Structure formats: C-alpha cells, structure tokens
Amino acid sequence: MSKAPPALSAPELEMGFTEVLSQGATRGSDVFSPVPLPKGVTLIALDCVADSGSPMVDVVVETVATFSTDCRSGEVSYYAHELNLSTKREGQVSIEAPDTVRWTMSVQVSKPDGT
C-alpha cells in the first residue's frame, strides 16, 4: 500500500498584508498576469512538495527578482520570499517547476495603513 502524498494547502495570509495573487494546487510551470506591486514590502509565499527527490523551483517576478527553492518529496516545503521595493510597479509572476512538483503560491503586499 503506497503512502498518500502530503496535503498541500494555500499559504497563510500574513497580518498587515493583502493578497494580490494566489494559485491553488498546481503541477509544473505557470505564468500569471501582471499584478500591482506597491512601494514597500511584498511577500511571495510558496508551498511545494515533490513526487521524488528535491527538484529546484524558480519563482520569477519579471524585471524584479528570481528566487530558487528546493521542494522535497514526502513533506511540504514552506518558503516566503520578501521584496522591499523602492518604487511601485507591476510585476509578472511565474513559477518554473518540473511536472513532478505540486505547489501553491500567494503574492501579498503590505497594507498602506499596516493593519
């Protein structure tokens, strides 16, 4: 009898932030429409699990940053990447992952009043 894969839920919303983009459980790579990224802190949360091994997953925010993370098999890996932008802009987010990786993602920006 094979072991069931770990449950993969959406990343939690951080206090003082609002979500501008989210993606439920997905396999492989995906590209999203541009989202507004205000001046200040933006969090990109990625939860992932691999079918086997520890393949690398790239989180790309076009013209802003690229983060590489490893997603382990048998357990969910949790990552939060922080951007601190000096000016507001739009950013197209993409995830580059092999089809052997399941992931969920959330892009969160700090609320103007910090609540």
Backbone hydrogen bonds, N-H to C=O, Kabsch-Sander energy under -0.5 kcal/mol:
donor,donor_aa,acceptor,acceptor_aa,energy
9,S,7,A,-0.5
17,F,14,E,-1.6
18,T,109,V,-2.7
20,V,107,V,-2.8
21,L,107,V,-1.3
23,Q,105,M,-2.4
26,T,103,W,-2.2
28,G,98,P,-0.9
28,G,101,V,-1.5
30,D,95,I,-2.1
32,F,93,V,-2.4
35,V,91,G,-2.3
37,L,89,R,-3.7
40,G,85,L,-2.5
42,T,83,L,-2.6
43,L,108,Q,-3.4
44,I,81,H,-2.8
45,A,43,L,-0.5
45,A,106,S,-2.9
46,L,79,Y,-2.5
47,D,104,T,-2.2
48,C,77,S,-2.3
49,V,102,R,-2.3
50,A,72,R,-2.2
51,D,100,T,-2.8
57,V,69,T,-3.2
58,D,96,E,-2.4
59,V,67,F,-3.1
60,V,58,D,-0.6
60,V,94,S,-3.0
61,V,65,A,-3.3
62,E,60,V,-0.6
62,E,92,Q,-2.8
64,V,61,V,-2.8
65,A,61,V,-2.0
67,F,59,V,-2.8
69,T,57,V,-2.7
71,C,55,P,-2.5
72,R,70,D,-0.6
73,S,53,G,-1.0
74,G,50,A,-0.7
77,S,48,C,-3.4
79,Y,46,L,-2.4
81,H,44,I,-2.9
83,L,42,T,-3.1
85,L,40,G,-2.8
85,L,83,L,-0.6
89,R,37,L,-2.4
91,G,35,V,-2.3
93,V,91,G,-0.6
94,S,60,V,-2.5
95,I,30,D,-2.8
96,E,58,D,-2.8
97,A,95,I,-0.7
101,V,98,P,-1.8
102,R,49,V,-2.7
103,W,26,T,-2.3
104,T,47,D,-2.3
105,M,23,Q,-2.0
106,S,45,A,-2.3
107,V,21,L,-3.2
108,Q,43,L,-3.1
108,Q,106,S,-0.5
109,V,18,T,-2.7
110,S,41,V,-2.1
111,K,16,G,-2.9
114,G,111,K,-1.3
